[in-house]
Amino acid sequence: MSMFKDIPVDVGVIYEGERIRRNDMQVELGGPTVKEKFELAKVRPMDAIEDGKVTIIGPDIKDMKEGDAYPLGILVEAAGSTLDSQLEGVIERRIHGYLNYIEGFMHLNQRYDIWIRLGKKSFQKGLNSFEYIGKVLYKLFKSELPIIEKVQITFITDPDKVKELYPVAMNDYETRDAKARGLKDEEVDKFYGCVLCQSFAPSHVCVITPQRYSNCGAISWFDGRASAQIDPKGPVFAIERGELLNAEKGEFAGVNEEVKKRTLGEVNQVWLYTAFGHPHTSCGCFEAVAFYIPEVDGFGVVHRSFKGVTVNGLPFSTLADSTAGGRQIDGFHGMSIEYMRSKKFLAADDGWNRVVWLPKEVKERVKDFIPADIVDKIATEEDVQNIDALKAFLKEKNHPVVARWTEAVAVEEVAPAEAQAEEGAMMPVATAAALPIMAGGFKIILKDAKIYAKKVIIRSMKDEKKS
Ligand code: SF4
């Protein structure tokens, strides 16, 4: 794009979805090893903003040691005659999309959980300063969102400063989320959809309702409405709710129709309030995963920054791999923490009565929204560390799932042996819900394809041209 001729690397939508592996990275900003990191958008008065100004507080990229991880705060301050603070969430979520347009620059997650990697090749090409990153953000904000008349961007890498501003950002997120609570799904005739993550998960559409926050936890129903209004051709759009097909599971005719259209028929039915059957798809930047624990017929929930292993012995990363990719997988459900504060939280699966394990940190965050009679019956990593201990804990506390156990045993006993044999026989080498192939400007999607192969060769097109 000519608008980026002063940037040492390419900038464009083709770089969205680009992954940078640890061995290929120059530096990491935020991410799992850094406790404090954030990105925040603030709307300010016109005279408080110096349009185009980029400020760096702390070491710049060129001063960072190769292979190391650093704290980072990104502050985008915008002004416009019709811009108000209700749009802060919308502006903030665009940081993710815009930064991923930069060649060799990967941005994952959102808010207090950002995880950025700069690739070695782009660094060697000259992308060695936040000045360039700021310029890209500035140009994209101004060209894509004309409602923004002035914008200035600050990158904070000084650890003390990031630490100081981190609670301020957390407080801002909470204030924003609290404002969006109260409205019910039944009270609106439109929901909102987001396809920003389709670059990573082509069959994923977030359906954002008043009572089901986006998976990333960064877009409320109000943010969705504002975003669709100011940028109707952008990644966030209105969904006519349509006929209510199933109140308990949360199935709406308009949602099914829109999701089918946006996933090219890959997903054609969505149940919003359950993790079974036709659950909401999960992209990759969900804040947390609800995972079914068959041994106790209940759910565990783990958030992205949980260190160590969950009660079933698996860390967040393994559970996230089983969940992500725009698939609908029984018992693995990507979601936001804010959804846990909603009355519709896994409502069709018995909601909080089915939750058996949570990291202490998450429990503290959502404590006020857990029914009083259940809160002490949910174990944390401090109470139990394995399934046997969890069973004993639930029994001792008389958790509501215990009543389900007799039924579950009866079902297990009558399960036919053929069912297990068939499951094994059907096991493919690799299964992809939608396998996209790019060729000659066309995208070919193999739907429900099961591919058996002795060997898979992945060759880069650049190498092919050279040879
Ligand atoms: S998680 Fe959902 S709402 Fe958030 S950016 Fe991705 S698609 Fe959009």
Boltz pocket constraint, residues with backbone or C-beta under 6 A from the ligand:
constraints:
  - pocket:
      binder: B
      contacts: [[A, 93], [A, 194], [A, 195], [A, 196], [A, 197], [A, 198], [A, 204], [A, 205], [A, 206], [A, 214], [A, 215], [A, 216], [A, 217], [A, 218], [A, 219], [A, 283], [A, 285], [A, 286]]
      max_distance: 6.0
